[in-house]
């Protein structure tokens, strides 16, 4: 598990949550995080929309980079994670218009939601060494993430849209970090220790 993949995995939720919070503070009082979507922060008439657009781009790239380095996961899960990253980039590329809705944006947002919702199950290994990639770790996470995604889908035009979207997005952004940290702990340190032992062995043999 390379360090850069772990770094990108933690950067995604940090950027999404902090960047979204800062962008929200820049909006007029008519914007409500309870009722309005995250995408509204990058709408064509949003205040300083470049900030949330940059956050979407950075988070999408982080998902893709994490997937490239998360080798212990099943390839199907990595494809989903990369797909979620690309879809997040498309969310930034197709912002919501000033009036009405953008079909391209809606499709990109839906693909992001779905691919990141199913990737924990797709990334699962039957006899994996990484705890969060086993059924014991992945299935409970899958249940929680799917439940939040379903709430968002049901309340798409409801009074709690902002809360539903933020909870679903946060869960989907945090899980790749949790899996990466689990892989780093289960495999990364062990590899370092093995390397160290191999480097010491010739010296000890020579001394004998």
Secondary structure, DSSP 4 states (H G I P E B T S, - for coil): --HHHHHHHHHHHHHHHHHHHHHHHTS-TT--TTTS-GGGGGSTTSTTHHHHHHHHHHHHHHHHHHHHH-TTS-HHHHHHHHHHHHHHHHHHHSPPPSSS--HHHHHHHHHHHHHHHHHHHHT--TT-SSGGGSHHHHHHHHHHHHHHHHHHHHTTTSTTHHHHHHHHHHHHHHHHHHHHHHHIIIIIHHHHHHHHHHHHHHHHHHH-
